[in-house]
Amino acid sequence: MNSIIIKVLTGGVLFLVFSCATVPTGPLAPGEVRLLRMDATQEGVIRLGLPFTVNINFEAEGRPEIKKACFFWSGDGPFCSQVMKINYGSPGTIHVEVLTKSFGEFFLESYALYVQDGKIRRTNIVGTHIYIIR
């Protein structure tokens, strides 16, 4: 019971911190990636135990090598996944397949790991609300 309360409180704190955060608007350094938004739209609904696609919009200087996308489920995580597909453009889109583990309403947050100057870097965090049914 205590671990559930701790997870709920942690998720609430993360939600408050990141819901107040804004995406930086300054110029990007060469090779830098900035996430803009994400959505988990599906045809129909998101069901427990079935994978769904998350689309993360980003801006970047050049065509960065994006390694993984990592997710927090209402503060629980991170859980990292391989990127399925990247569309470069303005904005670009990272497509990631995510598997549900629980049902209910979640605040799903994500950041990406990418290569800049030969080093793995972490982007800013973006989030969206999702609802998973049984």
Residue pairs with C-beta under 8 A, 6 or more apart in sequence:
7 74
7 75
7 76
8 74
10 75
10 76
11 74
11 75
11 76
11 107
12 75
13 75
14 72
14 74
14 75
14 107
14 109
15 74
15 75
15 107
18 109
18 125
18 127
19 127
21 124
21 125
23 34
23 35
23 36
23 124
23 126
24 34
24 124
28 34
28 59
28 60
28 61
29 61
29 116
30 61
30 62
31 60
31 61
31 62
31 64
31 115
31 116
31 117
32 60
32 61
32 64
32 116
32 121
33 58
33 59
33 60
33 64
33 66
33 112
33 114
33 116
33 121
33 123
34 58
34 59
34 60
34 123
34 124
35 56
35 57
35 58
35 110
35 111
35 112
35 123
35 124
35 125
35 126
36 57
36 58
36 59
36 91
36 126
37 56
37 57
37 126
37 128
38 54
38 55
38 56
38 57
38 108
38 110
38 126
38 127
38 128
39 54
39 55
39 128
40 46
40 52
40 53
40 54
40 55
40 98
40 108
40 128
40 130
41 55
42 52
42 53
45 131
45 133
46 52
46 100
46 130
46 131
46 132
46 133
47 100
47 132
47 133
47 134
48 100
48 102
48 103
48 132
48 133
48 134
49 99
49 100
50 99
50 100
51 97
51 98
51 99
51 100
52 97
52 98
52 100
53 84
53 95
53 96
53 97
53 98
54 69
54 71
54 95
54 96
54 97
54 98
54 108
54 110
55 93
55 94
55 95
56 69
56 93
56 94
56 96
56 110
56 112
56 126
57 91
57 92
57 93
58 91
58 92
58 93
58 94
58 112
58 123
59 90
59 91
59 92
60 88
60 92
63 88
64 114
64 115
64 116
65 114
65 115
66 83
66 86
66 94
66 112
66 113
66 114
67 83
67 112
67 113
67 114
67 115
67 120
68 80
68 81
68 82
68 83
68 112
68 113
69 80
69 81
69 83
69 94
69 96
69 110
69 111
69 112
69 113
70 77
70 78
70 79
70 80
70 81
70 110
70 111
70 112
70 113
71 77
71 78
71 79
71 80
71 81
71 98
71 108
71 109
71 110
72 78
72 79
72 108
72 109
72 110
72 125
73 79
73 101
73 102
73 106
73 108
74 106
74 107
74 108
75 107
78 111
80 113
81 96
81 97
81 98
82 96
83 94
83 95
83 96
83 112
84 95
84 96
84 97
85 94
85 95
86 92
86 93
86 94
86 95
87 93
87 95
94 112
96 110
98 108
100 132
102 132
103 132
103 133
103 134
104 131
104 132
105 129
105 130
105 131
105 132
106 129
106 130
106 131
106 132
107 127
107 128
107 129
108 127
108 128
108 129
108 130
109 125
109 126
109 127
110 125
110 126
110 127
111 122
111 123
111 124
111 125
111 126
112 122
112 123
113 120
113 121
113 122
113 123
114 120
114 121
114 123
115 121
